[in-house]
Amino acid sequence: LLNIDRLKKSQISDLIQKAFFLKENRDLFQQNKPLKDKNIILLFLEPSTRTKTSFEIAATFLGANIINITSANSSILKGETTENTLRTLNSYPVDALIMRDSIDNSHELAASIMNCPVINAGSGKSSHPTQNLIDMMTLNEAKIFLQDLKLTIVGDVSHSRVARSSVAGFSKMGSNVSICCPDYFKPDTFGEIDVQYFEILNEALDHSDVVMALRIQNERLSGEKVDIDKYIQRFQITEKLLIENNIKALLHPGPLNEDIEVEKNIWKSKNSLIMNQVENGIWMRCAV
Ligand code: CP
């Protein structure tokens, strides 16, 4: 699973159905342990809380052996390249590699080296397919369906792998995706996908069923001058705005920077699905 683009619409629907089945029938597969004696490597070369923990719990539920490798606990710290690290790992009996990296498309490099399935757990600013699958599942669970859904992504779109996978995945499933951000966070293009751009939050919300808030990715900024007070004034998502604009659901992939892209405690507001996204991470990753 390298990229959401590579999945057919029917495969996305199947994964969502499978994740619901697993969520409802946890005892069944926890007893059967379908991944017993399988070795799964979690290669996380960039920090993660949600993705890493939920993949690890999912693999544990399924009975796999889990090998954790990070930049801090591996020979990458001694200068070994990602390519040589992957080649080394491929010499072992590995049944799947789950990989996160700050470099765009390094999962493609992994797939070209490894003789086992590779799962992209977040790649630079290019893609994060399992987050997109989780978000679709979470909306379906809330009885919000994807065909003709008006979804607006608000925040630092240009540095966001979640935004890129969301545009690709939601558009494939028939949703209309818009973005709302200052011009310095607006990507040049989403390839062939037509994405409407709003610079004024109220106009964007007026046009939306569902909002996805994104944090400012400070670790990926390259010279953009963000006046944070002005940014908050123009783009912060508040409960009042969600209510005034009849927004059906608020998504946020995390990590959450409260008081910046969203107001404090919005995660527990009525239409927030933020904690549902976190919980569903386990079931979608079991399905994957
Ligand atoms: N959404 C997400 O990928 O969060 P983490 O970086 O904590 O895994």
Residues whose N, C-alpha, C, O or C-beta is under 5 A from the ligand:
A	BS01	CP	P47 S48 T49 R50 T51 K52 P253 G254 P255
